[in-house]
Amino acid sequence: MPPISTLIKPASGNCNMTCDYCFYCDEQSKRQQASYGMMSEETLENLLRKIIYRAEGSCSIAFQGGEPTLCGLNFYKKAVALVQQYNHEKQLQISYAFQTNGTNITEEWCRFFKQNNFLVGISLDGTWKTHDKYRHFRSGEGTFDRVLETCKMLDTYQIPYNILTVVNAATAREVRQIYKFYHKKGFDYQQYIPCLDPVFEEQGQMPYSLSPKAYGTFLVELFQLWHEDYKNGHEVFIRQFDNYAGILKGYLPEACDQRGCCGIQYVIEADGSVYPCDFYVLDPYYLGNINRSSLQEMDEKRQELGFLEESFKLSEKCRQCPYLGLCRNGCQRNRIKCSDGTYQNYFCESYQMFFESCMEQLKELAR
């Protein structure tokens, strides 16, 4: 068995915020049971024991939500203790990640992250203007100021973190202001993901929806800002661009949406239910329950569903595209099914705009 990657949702989709574009709220509304509550210690122990015994070499353990801090800090102290217990003999390389909206982090959380080498992801949608437009508490109050306080705490404790920004209708228009703001704050580790429209619905119909043209314009402008910094000796790490340069060098990208096919991942809900991808935590994609099923049984179910195989079905237009080697048709969640059963990415126009404008600079970076 190769290294194992797990994404654990210990608080299910429960959250202290109501972001307008939340893809997980949408998923919850489209399954038989919306929320699975909070994960029990029994389920936590079962999943950690099984993945550690099954993994070889390394194991990636990421916590996400909803908002994972809602489980309380003692839950994660228990998790780390269980990992140490079951990993005592195997001596796997364990990596921890924690994706949070940044509103509940305290100094006690920071000490825990530092002591246990957690990489933290902070959700921040740019400036006050763009962030608070769609990201707010249940009361409607914005969260921008609170998130910045958390970033200051993480800096104080020297905890590695990256900024995760959703590219939506608002942030796409403000790319220059957002990038300059991040520069001013010293946010040199950035990740941008295109906003997801509701699953199984026509795209581009929501107030926050990101159009292909807007996303293409965003990518080009962001790249030019990033490239200018690079030439001036200020290295900013933007996952997507780093991966493109790596692909040109012959490396396998670590981001599954840039590999051209879905990866093998275990997304574990609060009750122990397991799914193949965070974007498909839906009833038709249920693989089993970690409390009752083995990982092998769930892998067999994954094959039965044909989940990975579905991501190989490229349209003829894709196959003929000169940029396929870099684009690889993007994330399966953003693909539209064609009449012949193959797929075309909704953001195809975006990627063409980007590569036509920036390909030579990408090649120069790779060299």
PyMOL commands that set and color helices and strands:
alter all, ss='L'
color gray80, all
select helices_A, chain A and resi 23-29+41-54+68-71+73-86+107-115+128-134+144-156+169-173+175-185+212-231+239-248+256-258+278-280+283-285+295-305+307-310+316-320+324-327+332-334+348-366
alter helices_A, ss='H'
color red, helices_A
select strands_A, chain A and resi 4-8+58-63+93-100+118-123+161-167+189-194+237-238+266-268+273-275+288-289+335-337+343-345
alter strands_A, ss='S'
color yellow, strands_A
deselect
rebuild
show_as cartoon
